[in-house]
């Protein structure tokens, strides 16, 4: 079984609009949809993941606060990338305007 990193992405402007317009009932409904989707695919998660906070970009010249469109991550186990992608087809994340999910195989480190 292969492992795949899933990065849940969304335009930050759209995310701010969605968060500002959601009342507590909408938030509860949204979380229930996520919970049901995660439960449906629970056997495929090596790590169900979590939302991502603000990031610091580190380089040889130092660290800097940056903004990006990554809203969260998961690690999925699947026989193929196509299978992992198919699992995401009914993800609640994709219902949000401009939302996408990147799926990339986690490759084994040689000699590790």
CNS distance restraints for C-alpha pairs under 8 A (distance, minus, plus):
assign (resid   1 and name CA) (resid  77 and name CA) 6.19 0.50 0.50
assign (resid   1 and name CA) (resid  78 and name CA) 5.63 0.50 0.50
assign (resid   1 and name CA) (resid  79 and name CA) 5.14 0.50 0.50
assign (resid   2 and name CA) (resid  77 and name CA) 5.58 0.50 0.50
assign (resid   2 and name CA) (resid  78 and name CA) 5.50 0.50 0.50
assign (resid   2 and name CA) (resid  79 and name CA) 5.82 0.50 0.50
assign (resid   2 and name CA) (resid  80 and name CA) 6.81 0.50 0.50
assign (resid   2 and name CA) (resid 105 and name CA) 7.26 0.50 0.50
assign (resid   2 and name CA) (resid 106 and name CA) 7.60 0.50 0.50
assign (resid   3 and name CA) (resid  46 and name CA) 7.62 0.50 0.50
assign (resid   3 and name CA) (resid  75 and name CA) 6.58 0.50 0.50
assign (resid   3 and name CA) (resid  76 and name CA) 5.59 0.50 0.50
assign (resid   3 and name CA) (resid  77 and name CA) 4.52 0.50 0.50
assign (resid   3 and name CA) (resid  78 and name CA) 6.42 0.50 0.50
assign (resid   3 and name CA) (resid 105 and name CA) 5.95 0.50 0.50
assign (resid   3 and name CA) (resid 106 and name CA) 5.56 0.50 0.50
assign (resid   3 and name CA) (resid 107 and name CA) 8.00 0.50 0.50
assign (resid   4 and name CA) (resid  75 and name CA) 5.53 0.50 0.50
assign (resid   4 and name CA) (resid  76 and name CA) 5.11 0.50 0.50
assign (resid   4 and name CA) (resid  77 and name CA) 6.30 0.50 0.50
assign (resid   4 and name CA) (resid  78 and name CA) 7.60 0.50 0.50
assign (resid   4 and name CA) (resid  81 and name CA) 7.41 0.50 0.50
assign (resid   4 and name CA) (resid  84 and name CA) 7.34 0.50 0.50
assign (resid   4 and name CA) (resid 103 and name CA) 6.24 0.50 0.50
assign (resid   4 and name CA) (resid 104 and name CA) 5.25 0.50 0.50
assign (resid   4 and name CA) (resid 105 and name CA) 4.23 0.50 0.50
assign (resid   4 and name CA) (resid 106 and name CA) 5.28 0.50 0.50
assign (resid   5 and name CA) (resid  73 and name CA) 7.11 0.50 0.50
assign (resid   5 and name CA) (resid  74 and name CA) 6.09 0.50 0.50
assign (resid   5 and name CA) (resid  75 and name CA) 4.73 0.50 0.50
assign (resid   5 and name CA) (resid  76 and name CA) 6.51 0.50 0.50
assign (resid   5 and name CA) (resid 102 and name CA) 7.82 0.50 0.50
assign (resid   5 and name CA) (resid 103 and name CA) 5.75 0.50 0.50
assign (resid   5 and name CA) (resid 104 and name CA) 5.31 0.50 0.50
assign (resid   5 and name CA) (resid 105 and name CA) 6.24 0.50 0.50
assign (resid   5 and name CA) (resid 106 and name CA) 6.34 0.50 0.50
assign (resid   6 and name CA) (resid  73 and name CA) 5.40 0.50 0.50
assign (resid   6 and name CA) (resid  74 and name CA) 5.11 0.50 0.50
assign (resid   6 and name CA) (resid  75 and name CA) 5.99 0.50 0.50
assign (resid   6 and name CA) (resid  76 and name CA) 7.17 0.50 0.50
assign (resid   6 and name CA) (resid 101 and name CA) 6.37 0.50 0.50
assign (resid   6 and name CA) (resid 102 and name CA) 5.45 0.50 0.50
assign (resid   6 and name CA) (resid 103 and name CA) 4.62 0.50 0.50
assign (resid   6 and name CA) (resid 104 and name CA) 6.63 0.50 0.50
assign (resid   7 and name CA) (resid  70 and name CA) 6.42 0.50 0.50
assign (resid   7 and name CA) (resid  71 and name CA) 7.52 0.50 0.50
assign (resid   7 and name CA) (resid  72 and name CA) 6.01 0.50 0.50
assign (resid   7 and name CA) (resid  73 and name CA) 4.61 0.50 0.50
assign (resid   7 and name CA) (resid  74 and name CA) 6.83 0.50 0.50
assign (resid   7 and name CA) (resid 101 and name CA) 5.47 0.50 0.50
assign (resid   7 and name CA) (resid 102 and name CA) 5.07 0.50 0.50
assign (resid   7 and name CA) (resid 103 and name CA) 6.71 0.50 0.50
assign (resid   8 and name CA) (resid  70 and name CA) 5.83 0.50 0.50
assign (resid   8 and name CA) (resid  71 and name CA) 5.50 0.50 0.50
assign (resid   8 and name CA) (resid  72 and name CA) 5.18 0.50 0.50
assign (resid   8 and name CA) (resid  73 and name CA) 5.78 0.50 0.50
assign (resid   8 and name CA) (resid  93 and name CA) 7.32 0.50 0.50
assign (resid   8 and name CA) (resid  99 and name CA) 7.51 0.50 0.50
assign (resid   8 and name CA) (resid 100 and name CA) 6.20 0.50 0.50
assign (resid   8 and name CA) (resid 101 and name CA) 4.52 0.50 0.50
assign (resid   8 and name CA) (resid 102 and name CA) 6.61 0.50 0.50
assign (resid   9 and name CA) (resid  69 and name CA) 5.22 0.50 0.50
assign (resid   9 and name CA) (resid  70 and name CA) 4.52 0.50 0.50
assign (resid   9 and name CA) (resid  71 and name CA) 5.46 0.50 0.50
assign (resid   9 and name CA) (resid  72 and name CA) 7.35 0.50 0.50
assign (resid   9 and name CA) (resid  99 and name CA) 5.70 0.50 0.50
assign (resid   9 and name CA) (resid 100 and name CA) 5.16 0.50 0.50
assign (resid   9 and name CA) (resid 101 and name CA) 5.70 0.50 0.50
assign (resid   9 and name CA) (resid 102 and name CA) 7.55 0.50 0.50
assign (resid  10 and name CA) (resid  14 and name CA) 7.20 0.50 0.50
assign (resid  10 and name CA) (resid  15 and name CA) 6.63 0.50 0.50
assign (resid  10 and name CA) (resid  69 and name CA) 5.32 0.50 0.50
assign (resid  10 and name CA) (resid  70 and name CA) 6.63 0.50 0.50
assign (resid  10 and name CA) (resid  71 and name CA) 6.63 0.50 0.50
assign (resid  10 and name CA) (resid  96 and name CA) 7.93 0.50 0.50
assign (resid  10 and name CA) (resid  97 and name CA) 7.77 0.50 0.50
assign (resid  10 and name CA) (resid  98 and name CA) 5.94 0.50 0.50
assign (resid  10 and name CA) (resid  99 and name CA) 4.41 0.50 0.50
assign (resid  10 and name CA) (resid 100 and name CA) 6.32 0.50 0.50
assign (resid  11 and name CA) (resid  15 and name CA) 6.25 0.50 0.50
assign (resid  11 and name CA) (resid  69 and name CA) 5.71 0.50 0.50
assign (resid  11 and name CA) (resid  98 and name CA) 6.23 0.50 0.50
assign (resid  11 and name CA) (resid  99 and name CA) 6.95 0.50 0.50
assign (resid  12 and name CA) (resid  16 and name CA) 6.09 0.50 0.50
assign (resid  12 and name CA) (resid  68 and name CA) 7.79 0.50 0.50
assign (resid  12 and name CA) (resid  69 and name CA) 5.99 0.50 0.50
assign (resid  13 and name CA) (resid  17 and name CA) 6.31 0.50 0.50
assign (resid  14 and name CA) (resid  18 and name CA) 6.11 0.50 0.50
assign (resid  14 and name CA) (resid  97 and name CA) 6.63 0.50 0.50
assign (resid  14 and name CA) (resid  98 and name CA) 7.42 0.50 0.50
assign (resid  15 and name CA) (resid  19 and name CA) 6.11 0.50 0.50
assign (resid  16 and name CA) (resid  20 and name CA) 6.06 0.50 0.50
assign (resid  17 and name CA) (resid  21 and name CA) 6.16 0.50 0.50
assign (resid  18 and name CA) (resid  22 and name CA) 6.12 0.50 0.50
assign (resid  22 and name CA) (resid  26 and name CA) 5.47 0.50 0.50
assign (resid  22 and name CA) (resid  27 and name CA) 6.16 0.50 0.50
assign (resid  23 and name CA) (resid  27 and name CA) 6.31 0.50 0.50
assign (resid  24 and name CA) (resid  28 and name CA) 6.13 0.50 0.50
assign (resid  25 and name CA) (resid  29 and name CA) 6.15 0.50 0.50
assign (resid  26 and name CA) (resid  30 and name CA) 6.04 0.50 0.50
assign (resid  27 and name CA) (resid  31 and name CA) 6.15 0.50 0.50
assign (resid  28 and name CA) (resid  32 and name CA) 6.14 0.50 0.50
assign (resid  29 and name CA) (resid  33 and name CA) 6.28 0.50 0.50
assign (resid  30 and name CA) (resid  34 and name CA) 6.36 0.50 0.50
assign (resid  30 and name CA) (resid  92 and name CA) 7.82 0.50 0.50
assign (resid  31 and name CA) (resid  35 and name CA) 6.05 0.50 0.50
assign (resid  32 and name CA) (resid  36 and name CA) 6.11 0.50 0.50
assign (resid  33 and name CA) (resid  37 and name CA) 6.12 0.50 0.50
assign (resid  33 and name CA) (resid  92 and name CA) 6.48 0.50 0.50
assign (resid  34 and name CA) (resid  38 and name CA) 6.01 0.50 0.50
assign (resid  34 and name CA) (resid  91 and name CA) 7.63 0.50 0.50
assign (resid  34 and name CA) (resid  92 and name CA) 6.06 0.50 0.50
assign (resid  35 and name CA) (resid  39 and name CA) 6.03 0.50 0.50
assign (resid  36 and name CA) (resid  40 and name CA) 6.11 0.50 0.50
assign (resid  37 and name CA) (resid  41 and name CA) 6.48 0.50 0.50
assign (resid  37 and name CA) (resid  90 and name CA) 7.81 0.50 0.50
assign (resid  37 and name CA) (resid  91 and name CA) 6.58 0.50 0.50
assign (resid  37 and name CA) (resid  92 and name CA) 7.35 0.50 0.50
assign (resid  38 and name CA) (resid  42 and name CA) 5.60 0.50 0.50
assign (resid  38 and name CA) (resid  48 and name CA) 7.57 0.50 0.50
assign (resid  41 and name CA) (resid  45 and name CA) 7.04 0.50 0.50
assign (resid  41 and name CA) (resid  87 and name CA) 7.59 0.50 0.50
assign (resid  42 and name CA) (resid  48 and name CA) 7.91 0.50 0.50
assign (resid  44 and name CA) (resid  76 and name CA) 5.53 0.50 0.50
assign (resid  44 and name CA) (resid  77 and name CA) 5.06 0.50 0.50
assign (resid  44 and name CA) (resid  78 and name CA) 6.60 0.50 0.50
assign (resid  45 and name CA) (resid  74 and name CA) 7.29 0.50 0.50
assign (resid  45 and name CA) (resid  75 and name CA) 5.94 0.50 0.50
assign (resid  45 and name CA) (resid  76 and name CA) 4.53 0.50 0.50
assign (resid  45 and name CA) (resid  77 and name CA) 5.87 0.50 0.50
assign (resid  46 and name CA) (resid  75 and name CA) 5.45 0.50 0.50
assign (resid  46 and name CA) (resid  76 and name CA) 5.53 0.50 0.50
assign (resid  46 and name CA) (resid  77 and name CA) 5.98 0.50 0.50
assign (resid  47 and name CA) (resid  74 and name CA) 5.80 0.50 0.50
assign (resid  47 and name CA) (resid  75 and name CA) 4.93 0.50 0.50
assign (resid  47 and name CA) (resid  76 and name CA) 6.92 0.50 0.50
assign (resid  48 and name CA) (resid  73 and name CA) 7.79 0.50 0.50
assign (resid  48 and name CA) (resid  74 and name CA) 4.98 0.50 0.50
assign (resid  48 and name CA) (resid  75 and name CA) 6.34 0.50 0.50
assign (resid  48 and name CA) (resid  76 and name CA) 7.70 0.50 0.50
assign (resid  49 and name CA) (resid  72 and name CA) 7.06 0.50 0.50
assign (resid  49 and name CA) (resid  73 and name CA) 5.12 0.50 0.50
assign (resid  49 and name CA) (resid  74 and name CA) 4.13 0.50 0.50
assign (resid  49 and name CA) (resid  75 and name CA) 6.68 0.50 0.50
assign (resid  50 and name CA) (resid  72 and name CA) 5.51 0.50 0.50
assign (resid  50 and name CA) (resid  73 and name CA) 5.90 0.50 0.50
assign (resid  50 and name CA) (resid  74 and name CA) 7.00 0.50 0.50
assign (resid  51 and name CA) (resid  71 and name CA) 5.62 0.50 0.50
assign (resid  51 and name CA) (resid  72 and name CA) 3.95 0.50 0.50
assign (resid  51 and name CA) (resid  73 and name CA) 6.67 0.50 0.50
assign (resid  52 and name CA) (resid  70 and name CA) 6.75 0.50 0.50
assign (resid  52 and name CA) (resid  71 and name CA) 5.13 0.50 0.50
assign (resid  52 and name CA) (resid  72 and name CA) 4.47 0.50 0.50
assign (resid  52 and name CA) (resid  73 and name CA) 7.23 0.50 0.50
assign (resid  53 and name CA) (resid  71 and name CA) 7.47 0.50 0.50
assign (resid  54 and name CA) (resid  65 and name CA) 7.82 0.50 0.50
assign (resid  54 and name CA) (resid  66 and name CA) 7.53 0.50 0.50
assign (resid  54 and name CA) (resid  67 and name CA) 6.84 0.50 0.50
assign (resid  55 and name CA) (resid  65 and name CA) 6.15 0.50 0.50
assign (resid  55 and name CA) (resid  66 and name CA) 5.85 0.50 0.50
assign (resid  55 and name CA) (resid  67 and name CA) 6.59 0.50 0.50
assign (resid  55 and name CA) (resid  68 and name CA) 7.81 0.50 0.50
assign (resid  56 and name CA) (resid  63 and name CA) 6.30 0.50 0.50
assign (resid  56 and name CA) (resid  64 and name CA) 5.45 0.50 0.50
assign (resid  56 and name CA) (resid  65 and name CA) 4.47 0.50 0.50
assign (resid  56 and name CA) (resid  66 and name CA) 5.76 0.50 0.50
assign (resid  57 and name CA) (resid  63 and name CA) 5.53 0.50 0.50
assign (resid  57 and name CA) (resid  64 and name CA) 5.29 0.50 0.50
assign (resid  57 and name CA) (resid  65 and name CA) 6.18 0.50 0.50
assign (resid  57 and name CA) (resid  66 and name CA) 6.17 0.50 0.50
assign (resid  58 and name CA) (resid  62 and name CA) 5.81 0.50 0.50
assign (resid  58 and name CA) (resid  63 and name CA) 4.33 0.50 0.50
assign (resid  58 and name CA) (resid  64 and name CA) 6.56 0.50 0.50
assign (resid  59 and name CA) (resid  63 and name CA) 6.20 0.50 0.50
assign (resid  76 and name CA) (resid  84 and name CA) 6.80 0.50 0.50
assign (resid  77 and name CA) (resid  84 and name CA) 7.32 0.50 0.50
assign (resid  78 and name CA) (resid  83 and name CA) 6.05 0.50 0.50
assign (resid  78 and name CA) (resid  84 and name CA) 5.62 0.50 0.50
assign (resid  79 and name CA) (resid  83 and name CA) 6.52 0.50 0.50
assign (resid  79 and name CA) (resid  84 and name CA) 7.85 0.50 0.50
assign (resid  80 and name CA) (resid  84 and name CA) 6.46 0.50 0.50
assign (resid  81 and name CA) (resid  85 and name CA) 6.07 0.50 0.50
assign (resid  81 and name CA) (resid 103 and name CA) 7.40 0.50 0.50
assign (resid  81 and name CA) (resid 104 and name CA) 7.45 0.50 0.50
assign (resid  81 and name CA) (resid 105 and name CA) 6.99 0.50 0.50
assign (resid  82 and name CA) (resid  86 and name CA) 6.10 0.50 0.50
assign (resid  83 and name CA) (resid  87 and name CA) 6.33 0.50 0.50
assign (resid  84 and name CA) (resid  88 and name CA) 6.86 0.50 0.50
assign (resid  84 and name CA) (resid 103 and name CA) 7.44 0.50 0.50
assign (resid  85 and name CA) (resid  89 and name CA) 6.86 0.50 0.50
assign (resid  85 and name CA) (resid 103 and name CA) 6.76 0.50 0.50
assign (resid  87 and name CA) (resid  91 and name CA) 7.74 0.50 0.50
assign (resid  88 and name CA) (resid 101 and name CA) 7.96 0.50 0.50
assign (resid  89 and name CA) (resid  94 and name CA) 7.87 0.50 0.50
assign (resid  90 and name CA) (resid  94 and name CA) 7.52 0.50 0.50
assign (resid  91 and name CA) (resid  95 and name CA) 7.57 0.50 0.50
assign (resid  92 and name CA) (resid  96 and name CA) 7.62 0.50 0.50
assign (resid  93 and name CA) (resid  99 and name CA) 6.55 0.50 0.50
assign (resid  93 and name CA) (resid 100 and name CA) 7.62 0.50 0.50
assign (resid  94 and name CA) (resid  98 and name CA) 7.95 0.50 0.50
assign (resid  94 and name CA) (resid  99 and name CA) 5.30 0.50 0.50
assign (resid  94 and name CA) (resid 100 and name CA) 6.13 0.50 0.50
assign (resid  94 and name CA) (resid 101 and name CA) 7.70 0.50 0.50
assign (resid  95 and name CA) (resid  99 and name CA) 7.21 0.50 0.50
assign (resid 108 and name CA) (resid 112 and name CA) 7.68 0.50 0.50
